[in-house]
């Protein structure tokens, strides 16, 4: 399996309009962070527990900033 490729942070800041915490649509009790572009389209999502384990974030803006470093190239 290939290693994921990520777009540059500055490009992600231009593409990503919103990161929303929500419940997974098919797995009850599982939280995800859905990432939306400026057209309101979901471009990718992340397991909330995994992201929160990777960083020590006190504010949601810290989570969003971390996610902007992880936008896969296939999402754009």
N, C-alpha and C positions, 0 to 999 in steps of 0.2 A: 504494500500500500504506500502511496506517495505521501510525503510530508505536506501538510497544508501550507499554502502560500497566502500571505496576508498583504492587503493593500497598504500603502504608506498611511501613517496617522493623519497627515494633513489632507490627504485625499478622502479618508474616511470622514473627517470633520465636515467636508463639503457635501458628502453624499447622505450621511445619516441625519435625519431630522429629529428622530425620537427613539428612545429606548424605553420600553414599557414592561414593568413586572406584571405577570399574569399567571393564571393557573394553566397548566398544560391542557390542551383541548381533549386529549384522550386518556390521560393518566391522572386520576383524582389524587389531590394532595401534592402533586409535583409542581413546583414553580419554575417558570422560565422567564428569560428576558428576551422579548421580541424586539427586533431592530427594524425600523421603518425608514424608507427614503422620503424625499420631499413630495412625492406623489401619493403618499399614504400606503404604499405597498410594503408588505413585510419582505425583507431581503434575507434574513437569517434569524436564528434564535440560539440561545445559550441556556444550559441547565443552570439555574440560579444557585443551587448548592455548590456546584463545581466552581463557578466564578467566585463566590464568596469565600471558598476555601483557598483560592489562589491569592487573594489580597486581604488586607485588613482595612476595610472601608468603614468610615463612620458616617459618610454622607452618600446618597445615591449618585451624586455627581462624580464621586470617586469610582463608583462601579461603572458608570457610563464611560468615563475616561479610559478605564481599563479595557472595556469592550471595544472602544474605537481602535485599539491596537490589535484587535483580533478579528477584524472583518476579513473573511476569506475572499480571495480574488474572484472566485466563481459567483459571488453574490452581486457583482456589479456588471 
